Amino acid sequence: MSRRRPVRRRPARRRPRKASGSEQLVLVIGGLVMVWMLLMGMVRFVAAHPWVPVVLVLLVGGAVAGWMVQRRRAARWERVRSQGLRYALAQLDALHHRQFEHAVRDLMRRDGCADAVQVGGAGDNGADVKATDPYGRRWVIQCKHRKAGLAGSAVGTPDLQVLNGTGRPVHRGDVIVLVTNGRFSKPALDFARSQCLHLVDRTLLAQWASGSRPLWELLQAIPAPRRPGPLS
């Protein structure tokens, strides 16, 4: 008869013993004592070296003052740059279409629209630039860049229809504009006139970008100001 081998049982794993309430209290007290000792050590160090906090305060204050000076200097330079901003048509023609949108944004900022922002991209709902002029009017601008300039394809009514459908009901614009470095088709001109849309073609863009006058002085039949201008 074969003998059966005895089955060996694995020793039971010992569960980690939970610290009792008194042990937890000792740990907490020990931690507090260490924190107290560190604080007292810092107090003694400062008492023995009173110049250290003064130096730290001076360093932090100097860093903050330097940061504020740099920020003011950058803001001043941006104002000077924007006020003197000029574009030639050849420069605008050489831009990428996204750079063209940024150029239109910068021209609006130059003319006093401090909140001008480029918003063109996927899901822009027909708006590439938004801005509020010094008279409180909200501008919604779509940009159409043509690499070939005047020789490129004319901007037609489909682009204007998209802008017309979103400019006022979606973007809450007062002045709805389409800017191109090219030209518009005859149907586009008729459609814009019937829908009170404003068009900036190559000729008008050259005049605006040269810095002679802000866009609202170059366009006709724009809405009345919402508030007095800065010079009134």
C-alpha positions in Angstrom: 0.0 0.0 0.0 1.3 3.4 -0.9 1.5 6.0 1.8 -0.1 9.3 1.3 2.1 12.3 1.7 1.0 14.6 4.4 -0.4 17.9 3.0 1.7 20.8 4.1 -0.2 23.9 5.0 1.3 27.3 4.1 2.0 29.4 7.1 -0.7 32.1 7.6 0.5 35.5 6.6 0.7 37.9 9.4 -1.4 41.0 9.0 0.4 44.2 9.8 -0.4 45.3 13.3 -2.3 48.5 13.4 -0.8 51.1 15.7 -2.8 51.6 18.8 -4.2 54.9 19.8 -1.4 55.6 22.3 1.3 54.9 19.7 -0.4 57.2 17.2 -0.5 59.9 19.9 3.2 59.4 20.5 4.0 59.8 16.8 1.9 63.0 16.6 3.6 64.5 19.7 7.0 63.5 18.3 6.2 65.3 15.0 5.1 68.4 16.8 8.3 68.4 18.9 10.4 68.2 15.8 8.5 71.1 14.2 8.9 73.1 17.4 12.6 72.4 17.5 13.0 73.5 13.8 11.1 76.7 14.5 13.2 77.5 17.6 16.3 76.8 15.6 15.3 79.2 12.9 14.4 81.8 15.6 17.8 81.4 17.2 19.5 81.6 13.8 17.7 84.8 12.9 18.4 86.3 16.4 22.1 85.5 15.9 22.1 86.8 12.2 19.5 89.6 12.1 20.8 90.8 8.6 19.6 87.6 6.9 15.8 88.5 6.8 16.7 92.0 5.7 18.7 90.6 2.8 15.9 88.2 1.9 13.4 91.0 1.9 15.7 93.2 -0.3 16.2 90.4 -2.8 12.5 89.6 -3.1 11.7 93.3 -3.3 14.3 93.8 -6.0 13.1 90.8 -8.0 9.5 92.1 -7.9 10.6 95.6 -8.8 12.6 94.4 -11.7 9.7 92.3 -13.0 7.4 95.3 -12.8 9.9 97.5 -14.6 10.3 94.9 -17.4 6.5 94.6 -17.7 6.0 98.3 -18.0 8.8 98.6 -20.5 7.3 95.9 -22.6 3.9 97.5 -22.5 5.4 100.9 -23.5 7.2 99.3 -26.4 4.1 97.5 -27.5 2.2 100.9 -27.5 4.9 102.5 -29.5 5.2 99.6 -32.0 1.4 99.5 -32.5 1.0 103.2 -33.0 3.7 103.3 -35.6 2.5 100.1 -37.3 2.5 100.2 -41.1 2.1 97.6 -43.8 2.8 97.7 -47.5 0.7 95.6 -49.8 3.7 93.6 -50.8 4.2 92.7 -47.1 0.6 91.6 -46.7 0.7 89.6 -49.9 3.7 87.6 -48.6 2.0 86.6 -45.4 0.4 83.2 -44.6 -3.3 83.5 -44.2 -3.0 83.1 -40.4 -0.4 85.8 -40.3 -2.8 88.0 -42.4 -5.4 87.6 -39.6 -2.8 88.7 -37.0 -1.9 91.7 -39.1 -5.6 92.8 -39.3 -5.8 92.3 -35.5 -2.7 94.5 -35.0 -4.1 97.2 -37.3 -7.2 97.3 -35.2 -5.1 97.6 -32.0 -3.1 100.4 -33.6 -6.3 102.3 -34.2 -7.3 102.1 -30.5 -9.1 98.7 -30.2 -7.2 97.5 -27.1 -9.2 94.2 -26.9 -8.7 93.2 -30.6 -8.1 89.5 -30.8 -7.5 86.9 -33.5 -10.1 84.1 -33.2 -9.9 82.5 -36.7 -9.5 78.7 -36.9 -11.6 75.6 -36.7 -15.1 76.4 -35.5 -14.7 80.2 -35.8 -18.2 80.6 -37.1 -17.1 83.0 -39.8 -15.1 85.4 -37.6 -11.3 85.8 -37.7 -10.9 89.0 -35.7 -13.0 90.6 -33.0 -12.5 94.1 -31.6 -14.3 97.0 -29.8 -13.5 100.4 -31.1 -13.1 103.5 -28.9 -16.7 104.4 -29.6 -18.0 101.1 -28.1 -18.9 99.4 -31.4 -18.2 95.7 -31.7 -16.4 94.7 -34.9 -16.5 91.2 -36.4 -14.0 90.7 -39.2 -13.5 87.9 -41.6 -10.2 87.8 -43.5 -9.6 86.3 -46.9 -6.0 86.3 -48.0 -5.0 85.8 -51.7 -1.4 84.8 -52.4 -1.7 86.3 -55.9 -3.3 89.5 -54.5 -5.4 91.2 -57.1 -4.8 88.4 -59.6 -6.2 85.9 -57.3 -9.8 84.6 -57.3 -12.4 87.1 -56.3 -14.1 86.7 -53.0 -17.7 85.7 -53.7 -21.1 85.6 -52.0 -20.7 82.2 -50.2 -18.1 83.7 -47.8 -20.3 86.7 -47.2 -23.3 84.6 -46.6 -21.5 82.7 -43.8 -20.3 86.0 -42.3 -23.8 87.5 -42.6 -25.4 84.5 -40.9 -23.1 84.7 -37.8 -21.8 88.2 -37.5 -24.7 89.7 -35.7 -26.8 86.7 -34.3 -23.7 84.7 -33.1 -20.9 87.2 -32.5 -23.2 90.2 -31.6 -21.3 92.5 -33.9 -22.3 96.0 -34.7 -19.9 96.4 -37.7 -19.5 93.3 -39.9 -16.5 93.4 -42.2 -14.7 91.2 -44.7 -11.1 92.2 -45.4 -9.1 90.9 -48.4 -5.9 91.7 -50.1 -7.6 90.8 -53.4 -11.0 91.8 -54.9 -14.7 91.0 -54.7 -17.0 89.7 -57.3 -19.9 91.8 -58.5 -22.6 89.6 -56.9 -20.6 89.8 -53.6 -20.7 93.6 -53.8 -24.4 93.6 -54.4 -25.0 91.1 -51.6 -22.9 93.1 -49.1 -24.8 96.3 -50.0 -28.2 94.6 -49.5 -27.2 93.2 -46.1 -25.3 96.2 -44.7 -21.9 94.3 -44.7 -18.7 96.3 -45.1 -16.0 95.3 -47.6 -12.3 96.2 -47.5 -10.7 95.4 -50.8 -7.1 95.7 -51.9 -7.3 99.5 -52.5 -9.0 100.3 -49.2 -6.7 97.9 -47.4 -3.6 99.7 -48.7 -5.0 103.0 -47.4 -5.8 101.6 -44.0 -2.5 99.7 -43.6 -0.5 102.8 -44.5 -1.7 104.3 -41.2 -3.4 107.4 -42.6 -6.8 106.9 -40.8 -8.6 104.2 -38.7 -10.9 101.8 -40.5 -14.1 103.4 -39.2 -13.1 106.7 -40.9 -12.6 104.9 -44.2 -15.8 103.0 -44.3 -19.2 104.5 -45.1 -22.5 104.1 -43.4 -21.2 102.4 -40.2 -23.5 102.3 -37.1 -23.5 105.3 -34.8 -21.2 105.3 -31.8 -22.4 103.5 -28.6 -20.4 106.0 -26.4 -18.4 109.2 -26.8 -14.9 108.7 -28.3 -11.7 109.5 -26.4 -11.3 112.9 -28.1 -15.0 114.0 -27.7 
